[in-house]
Amino acid sequence: MENRIGVIGAGKWGQAIQFALSEKNSVNIHSRTKRDIPNFIDLDEIMNSEYLVFVISAQATKKWLQDNFKDYGQKILVASKGIDTKTGNFLSEIFAEIVPANRLAFLSGPSFAEEVKKSLPTALVISSANQSLAQEFSELFPNFIKIYTSSDVIGTEVAGAYKNILAIASGISTGLKLGNNAKASLISRGLVEMERFGNFFGSNKDTFLGLSGAGDLFLTASSPMSRNYRVGLMLAERKNLDEILEILGEVAEGVQTVEAIMKIKSGKNLYTPIADEVFNILYKNRTPIEALKNLLK
């Protein structure tokens, strides 16, 4: 194979992963739009990498794979988080349509791109049905990133997707100046809600107490560095969704993920009160104060 590692997706997180992996490896990068950044190569070249790291938004992943992916036996690490809104499929299900599970791994955990690019200490989780592959990927990462491995792929995915919804809720709470008590209550009850949703799919409870669950949730739901948290702050100011997305200028996965959660739970006995209220605020014109009253009932 021509290149050892190819990163697909050159946004902030894609470039941060390229930076981190470049400490030990030769790493190229590619995106739909050509970027003037080091080691940017074309699609055919990137497809010939031994390892591929996907950092494409969940909503764009399925179509990108259908239009562009060529299977040369690459080992794949999915570093995106979210659920496809159109199908309600997790990313593991989308990738499993084109690549066997023993060549797939998934990266998760608390990680802001800006801090990774400064080589600040970070701990992440790589989950895979193939633990040898998870370990193989872990050895590619630099010393400032501590990697743990897990076999609970679905639990990692639920946590990585659901925490973005809870970050929106937390941003709303902060924007409404409800105080630290309310925020702590919201995040802790959100963790319970997230674990309950994951349990429906057979995930491991311990996953939600670890880096990909509580760790990622605490980070994303407590800092304006989080895009989803900023969405919540602006919702509290009564800005509409179109205005928020224009101001943001970036993908906030929680906005689409909450739609996917509603699709998945339809017809199932799943209790998701916080996600329900975030959905109602985003898509049903419910005010944050009305949503708060419903949650307090």
Secondary structure in CASP SS format (residue, H / E / C, confidence):
PFRMAT SS
TARGET T0000
AUTHOR 0000-0000-0000
METHOD secondary structure of the structure
MODEL  1
M C 1.00
E C 1.00
N E 1.00
R E 1.00
I E 1.00
G E 1.00
V E 1.00
I E 1.00
G C 1.00
A C 1.00
G C 1.00
K H 1.00
W H 1.00
G H 1.00
Q H 1.00
A H 1.00
I H 1.00
Q H 1.00
F H 1.00
A H 1.00
L H 1.00
S C 1.00
E C 1.00
K C 1.00
N C 1.00
S C 1.00
V E 1.00
N E 1.00
I E 1.00
H E 1.00
S C 1.00
R C 1.00
T C 1.00
K C 1.00
R C 1.00
D C 1.00
I C 1.00
P C 1.00
N C 1.00
F E 1.00
I C 1.00
D C 1.00
L H 1.00
D H 1.00
E H 1.00
I H 1.00
M H 1.00
N C 1.00
S E 1.00
E E 1.00
Y E 1.00
L E 1.00
V E 1.00
F E 1.00
V C 1.00
I C 1.00
S C 1.00
A H 1.00
Q H 1.00
A H 1.00
T H 1.00
K H 1.00
K H 1.00
W H 1.00
L H 1.00
Q H 1.00
D H 1.00
N H 1.00
F C 1.00
K C 1.00
D C 1.00
Y C 1.00
G C 1.00
Q C 1.00
K E 1.00
I E 1.00
L E 1.00
V E 1.00
A C 1.00
S C 1.00
K C 1.00
G C 1.00
I E 1.00
D C 1.00
T C 1.00
K C 1.00
T C 1.00
G C 1.00
N C 1.00
F E 1.00
L H 1.00
S H 1.00
E H 1.00
I H 1.00
F H 1.00
A H 1.00
E C 1.00
I C 1.00
V C 1.00
P C 1.00
A H 1.00
N H 1.00
R H 1.00
L E 1.00
A E 1.00
F E 1.00
L E 1.00
S E 1.00
G C 1.00
P C 1.00
S C 1.00
F C 1.00
A H 1.00
E H 1.00
E H 1.00
V H 1.00
K C 1.00
K C 1.00
S C 1.00
L C 1.00
P C 1.00
T E 1.00
A E 1.00
L E 1.00
V E 1.00
I E 1.00
S E 1.00
S C 1.00
A C 1.00
N C 1.00
Q H 1.00
S H 1.00
L H 1.00
A H 1.00
Q H 1.00
E H 1.00
F H 1.00
S H 1.00
E C 1.00
L C 1.00
F C 1.00
P C 1.00
N C 1.00
F C 1.00
I E 1.00
K E 1.00
I E 1.00
Y E 1.00
T E 1.00
S E 1.00
S C 1.00
D C 1.00
V H 1.00
I H 1.00
G H 1.00
T H 1.00
E H 1.00
V H 1.00
A H 1.00
G H 1.00
A H 1.00
Y H 1.00
K H 1.00
N H 1.00
I H 1.00
L H 1.00
A H 1.00
I H 1.00
A H 1.00
S H 1.00
G H 1.00
I H 1.00
S H 1.00
T H 1.00
G H 1.00
L C 1.00
K C 1.00
L C 1.00
G C 1.00
N H 1.00
N H 1.00
A H 1.00
K H 1.00
A H 1.00
S H 1.00
L H 1.00
I H 1.00
S H 1.00
R H 1.00
G H 1.00
L H 1.00
V H 1.00
E H 1.00
M H 1.00
E H 1.00
R H 1.00
F H 1.00
G H 1.00
N H 1.00
F H 1.00
F C 1.00
G C 1.00
S C 1.00
N C 1.00
K H 1.00
D H 1.00
T H 1.00
F H 1.00
L H 1.00
G C 1.00
L H 1.00
S H 1.00
G H 1.00
A H 1.00
G H 1.00
D H 1.00
L H 1.00
F H 1.00
L H 1.00
T H 1.00
A C 1.00
S C 1.00
S C 1.00
P C 1.00
M C 1.00
S C 1.00
R H 1.00
N H 1.00
Y H 1.00
R H 1.00
V H 1.00
G H 1.00
L H 1.00
M H 1.00
L H 1.00
A H 1.00
E C 1.00
R C 1.00
K C 1.00
N C 1.00
L H 1.00
D H 1.00
E H 1.00
I H 1.00
L H 1.00
E H 1.00
I H 1.00
L H 1.00
G C 1.00
E C 1.00
V C 1.00
A C 1.00
E H 1.00
G H 1.00
V H 1.00
Q H 1.00
T H 1.00
V H 1.00
E H 1.00
A H 1.00
I H 1.00
M H 1.00
K H 1.00
I H 1.00
K H 1.00
S C 1.00
G C 1.00
K C 1.00
N C 1.00
L C 1.00
Y C 1.00
T C 1.00
P H 1.00
I H 1.00
A H 1.00
D H 1.00
E H 1.00
V H 1.00
F H 1.00
N H 1.00
I H 1.00
L H 1.00
Y H 1.00
K C 1.00
N C 1.00
R C 1.00
T C 1.00
P H 1.00
I H 1.00
E H 1.00
A H 1.00
L H 1.00
K H 1.00
N H 1.00
L H 1.00
L H 1.00
K C 1.00
END
